[in-house]
Amino acid sequence: MKSDLIIIGAGPGGYEMAAEAAQHGLQVTIVEKSQPGGTCLNRGCIPTKALCRNAEVVNLLKEAEKWGVKVDSLTLDYSVAHARKEEVVTQLREGVAMLMKQPGINYVTGEASFVDAHTIEVNGEQYSANNIVIATGSAPRGLPIEGAELAMTSDDILEMTELPKSLCIVGGGVIGMEFAAIFNSFGVEVSVIEFCKEILPPFDKDIAKRLKTVLSKRGINIMTQAAVNGVHKTESGELEITFDQKGKAKSVVAEKVLMSVGRQAVIPTGLDKVGVTVGRRGIEVDDNMMTNVAGIYAIGDVNGRCMLAHAATAQGSRALHHILGKEDGINLDIVPSAVFTTPELSMVGLTEDQCAEKELNVTVKKAFFRSNGKAVSMGETDGLIKMIVDNESRQIVGCYICGAHAADLIQEVVTAMNTGATVDALASAIHGHPTLSEVVMTTAKQF
């Protein structure tokens, strides 16, 4: 079967690209071996956000008791939270399935394997196109340690319908810290073991330290600069995690262990036949998302450039525009990210340390939520914004937020950076009162 475009993978990058390509009049074949929506919708950002919401409600009930509100019970039937998570995923998955039924899209269920640079095979049938886009995503990565098979992956933990009494999370990155915050809220005894000096290595160290302090006060045992070397089953049936921390041998015992040490690209079968270069992080691509083989592109987690759903969508648009011979204004260097703990974290651009490494002439300013009227009225005063500005151009080169609705607040800064607006333009823009966005304005005015 001949198409204008073949897309392997129906995650955010794949299905959004298919819809946009069909709107441009292309005949698209999109192949998905599992369920529409990819990792983000089925095993990642959407189910975890559903659980975050349930955890948030539990936290609000606990807070309400402090305010003198009588709450009959703080007991949570976790199976109810799990069922709600499944409802959310199902609803959104059905929406993606409907999107893939629009004219111009041929949706195929099955696993694709490359026959040659312009042909794939699915379920014994061959499909060809001048351009093929690989959007196969990623899968959880493990550590090569003794007893690694005893630990759960993020996929496994999302399938749990009952809460463990205790949970040890190996890895203090975004995924690990979100699960730590969620299960701590549900009353689980949580420990986190992180190899690096701070949790959330990509984040600014001040923001990461602040979150660590907040979560530690809530009872999460966070151990950094610790290298896990084994997981062993005890006589009582629990799991013992052994690790070295600053030269000292230590261990933690928990009912369940979550291995959360990153993700690895899922490479489609037969790709080696066509000579596409695969590096340590994934399929290597240029700035148009094209591989070293003309007509073959790779977007999203599989290329390892930026493992975020919205990055995959943007990369898909860039690849499509290249295929169509169109220019676009997408800046793939300005990509926001967020951590949906409580409080939330968000970031965009360079950290203070990265600016120092690049020897950039910058100024750093901070503003705190505790002086914001909306934050005080919400009881969400534990937060800050850290902004970094280039002294010559007056443009923002980085911003980091810890606090309520941080994931939403960062978008104002992203827009300013993407349009080339100066920090002065951001400071002079009238912000509504009382809103959390006033903290962004207060930070900008300090420059």
N, C-alpha and C positions, 0 to 999 in steps of 0.2 A: 504494500500500500504506500503510495507516494503522498507526502505532505510538504508544505513550505517550511515547517519547523517541527522538530521533535523535542519534547522536554521530558527528561527522565526524573521523576519526583514531583509529587503534588503537595509540597509544603508551601509556606508563604511565598518563597521565591518563585517556585514553579507555577502555582495556580494563578498568582497575580500576573505573572508574565504571560501565561496562556490567555487570560482574559484581555490583557492589553493588546496582545498580538492579534487576537480575533477581531478586536475593534478596529484594527488597522487593515483588516481584510485578509489576513493570512489564514491558511488552513493549518491547524495545529493538531498534532497528536501528542497527548500527554499521558505518560505511563506511571502508575503508582503500584508498588508491590503490596502495600498494606492498606491503610485507610487515608482518605483525603484529609489534608490539613498538616501532614508531616509531624515532626517531633514537637514543634511549638504547641500545636493544638491538642495533640493526643497524649503526649508524654512529657510536656515541658511547661512553657510559660502560662498557658491557659489553665490546666488543672491545678498548678501550684497557686495561681492567683485566686482560684476559687477557694482553695484551702486557706489562703491568707485572709480572705474575707471572713471565713468562719472563725479563724483565730482572732481577728480583730474584734469580732462580736464578743468573744469570750473575754478579751482584755477590757472591753467597754463595760461589761457586767462587773468585772472585778473593780474597775474604777468607780462604777456607780455605787458600790457598797461604801467606798471611802467618802462619797459625797452624801451619805446618809440614805440612799435609796435602798429599800428593802427588796432583795432579790431572793426568791424562794430557793433556787438551786443554781449552782454553777457547774453542775454535772453535765458533761457533754457525751452523748452517744456518738462516738466517732463514725459509726456506720452511717449515720445520717449525713454527716459532713461528706463522707465518701460518695454517698448516693447523689448528693447535690452536685458534687464535682462531676460525676458522670453525666448528669442532666445538662450541665453547662457545655461540656465537651460535645455531647450528642447534638445539641441544638446548633452549635457553631459548625460542626462537621456536616450536618445536613445543608447548611447554608453554602458551604464550599461545594458540595455535591451539586446543588442547584446551579451555581455559577458555572460549573464545568459542563452544563447541558446547553449552554448558549450556542447559537449557530457558529460554525467554524471550528469547533473544538470536538475532537474525537478522544474520549476518555477511555483508557485501556487499563484494566487491572491485571497485574502480573509483574514478574521480574524481568527487566530488560538486560540483555547482554549484547555487546558490540560484535557485529560481523565484520564491518569495515568502517572507514571514516564517515560514511554517509548512511549506514544501515545498522539497524538493531533487530534483535529477534525477541519476541515475547510470546510465550505459550505456543511455540512452534511456528508462529507467523512472523514474516519479515516486514519491517516498516523502513522507509527511506525518506531522506530530506537533505537539502543542501546544507542546512544548519541544524546541529544537535546541541542542546543545552543540558548539561549534567547538573541536577539539583537534588542529589541523593542524600544530602544532609550528613548527620554525624550520629555516633552511638557512644554510650558511656565507655570511658577508658578505665582500666584497672591498674593496680600496682603489681609488679612481679615479685610478690612476697609470699611466704608460706601462709597457707590458709585463706588466700584471697577469695576462694570460692565460697567461703562461709559468709562473706559480706553481701549486702544487697546493693543494687544499683539504684539510680533515681527512678528507673522504670519500675523496679520491684516495689519501692516504697510507696509509689502512687497507687499500687494495687492493694495495699493493706486495708483491711476493713476494721481492724482492731488496733488499739494503741499498745505499744510495748511499755513496760514500766521504765525502761531506760534505753537510751540510744547513744551510741558513739559515732560521730561523723568524722571520717578521715578526709580532710580537705576543707579549708576555710575560705573557698572561693564563693562566687555568687550563689551557685546551687546549694552548696553546703550551708551557707549562712541563712538562706531563706528557709530551708528545712529545719535548721536549728531553732529559728525564731518561731516557726509554726508549731513544732512539737513541744517546745517550752511553754507556749501559751496553752496548749492542751493538757499541761500538767505532767509531761514526760520529763524524766531526769536526763538532761542532754549534756554531752561532752563533745568538744571539737578539738581535733588535733591538726595543726597546720604546720607545714614544713618551713614556710617563709617566716621572716621576722615579724610581719603583721598579717592579719587576715585581709582578704580582698586585695591581693598584690597589685592589680591594675589601678586601684584607687589612690588618691592623694592620701598620704600617711596620716595627716591630721584628721581627716574624715573617718578613715578606717579605725584609728585609735578611739575616736568618739563613740563609734558604734560598738566597739569591743567593750568599752566602759559601761555603756547602757545595758548591753546584753549580759555582761558579767553580773551586774547588780540584780538582774532578774533571775540569776541562778544558773546560767549557762557556764560551764567550766571550759574556758578557752585556753588551750595550750599552744603556744607558737614556738618556732624554731625547734620543732620536734619531728623526727624521722621515724615513721612506722616501719617495723620490720617483720611483723607477723600477727596473725589472728589465730587463736587456739580455743577449742571448746573445753570448758571446765567440767569437772565431775557433776556439778549441779545443772549443767545444760546451758549455762551462760557462756558468753564469749569474752575472752581476755585479749585485749589489744596491747601488744608490747611495742615500745618505742624508745628512742634515745633522745633526750632533751638536754642540749648543752653539755654533752659528754656523760650524762647520767642515765642509766637504764631505769625505765619506769613502765607502768602498765595501768590500764583502765579496764574494768569489767562492766559489761552491759548486756542487756537481753538481745539487742539487735545492733548490727554495725552497718552503716551506710558508707560505701566507697564513693567519694565525690571528688575525684582528682582530675577532672577535665573530661573532654570528649575528643573522639578521633573521627576523621573523615571516613565515610562509607564509600568505597570505590567500586563502581559497577564492574561486573564481570566482563572480561574481554578487552578492557581498556588498553592493556599492554599490547594487544595485537595491532593497534593503530598508532602506537608510538607516542602517546600523550605522556608528558613528563609529570611524574608524581613526586613531590618533595616530602620533607619530614612532616610538614603541617597539613599537606593535602595536595590537590591538583594545582599546579602552578599556572597562573594566568597573568595577562597584562592588564592595563587599566581599563580596557574594554571588556574584560572578563573572558577573553579568548585565550585558549591554550596555544601551545607551540604548533598544533595541527590546525590549519585553516578550516573554519567552519565548525569547530568544536569549542564550545564555551563551558565554563563551570562557574556556578553562582552559589552563594550561601556557605554553609558550614563546610561543604566538601572542598572548598579552596582554602579554608583555614585563615582567611584574611580577617574576618570579623564574625564571630559566631553569635549573631543576633538576628532575629526574624526580620526586623525592619531593614537591616543591612542587606539581607538576602533579597528582599523586595526591590531595594534601590539598585542592587547589582543586576537584577533581572531587567529592570528598565534600561540600565546602561547597555547591557548586552543587546537588547532588542533594538535600541536606537542605533547601535553600531551596525546591526544587520540591515536596518532600514536606511542607513546612510544619513541619519539625523543627528544634529547637535543637541545637547541638553545642558541644563544648569545644575546637574546633580554634583554635589561635592562629597565624594566618598571619604574625605578626611575628617568631615564634621559629622560624627555619628554619636548620638546620645546613648547612654546605657543607664540602667537602674537596677537597684537591689530592693526587692519588696519585703524588707524586714520592717519591724516597727521600732524606731522610726525608719522611713524610707531613705534610701541613698540614690543619688543620681550624679552623672558626670558627663562632661564633653570636653574635648581638647586635651591640652598638655597639663601634666602635673607640675608642681613647683620644682621638683627634682629634675624632671625632663627639661624644663626651661634652663636650669642651671647647667645641665649637661650640654645643651645646645648653645650655651653662653648668650642667651637672649637678654635684652635689656627690658626687664619687666618690673611691674609693681604688683604687690599682692595685698588685697584688703579682705576683711571679714565683716560680717554682720550676723547678729544673733536673733533667733526667734523669740527670745524671752522679752524683747522690747516691742514686739508686734502685737497690736490689739487683737487681731483675729486669732493668733496663736494662743494668746493668754486666755481668751474666751473659750477656746476649744480645749484648753488644758494640754496643749501640745507645745510647750515652751522649750523642750530639749532639742534644739536644732541650730544649725549655722549654715551660712553660705560663704564660700571662699572663692574669690574671683581673681583672675590673673590677666593683666592688661599690658600690651606692648607700649612702652613709653613713647615711641616715635609715631606710630600709626594711630594710637589710641584705640586700637581694636582689641577685642577680648580674645585671648588665646587659650583660655581654659576656665572652667567653672565647676565647682564641686558643691553639692548640697546634701546636708543631712537634716531631715526633719519631715514633718507632715507634708504629704503631697509633693515630695521632692521630684518624683517622676514627671509630674505635670509642670512644675515650676521651671525645670531645666529647658523646656521647649522655647520659652521666651528668649533665653540666651542663645539657643541653637539658631533661631531665626535671625537674631542680630548678627551672629557670626557668619551665617550663610549669605546674608545680604551685604556684608561688609560694613554694617553700621558701627559707629564708634561707641565707646562706653558713655560718652557725653550725650549721644542721642538716646540711649537707654535711660540715662538719669533724668533727662528732660521730658520723657514721655509721662503723661499723667496716668497714674495707677489708681484704681478704685480703692476706696476705703470703707470698711476695714477688709483687707484681703491679705493673704499670705504673700502675694506678688509684691507687696510693698517692701518685703525684705530684699528682693532683687534690686528694687529701686534704691533702697538705703545703701546697699553695697556699692552700686554704681556711682552714687553721689559722693562717695569718699575719694574718688579719683579726681 
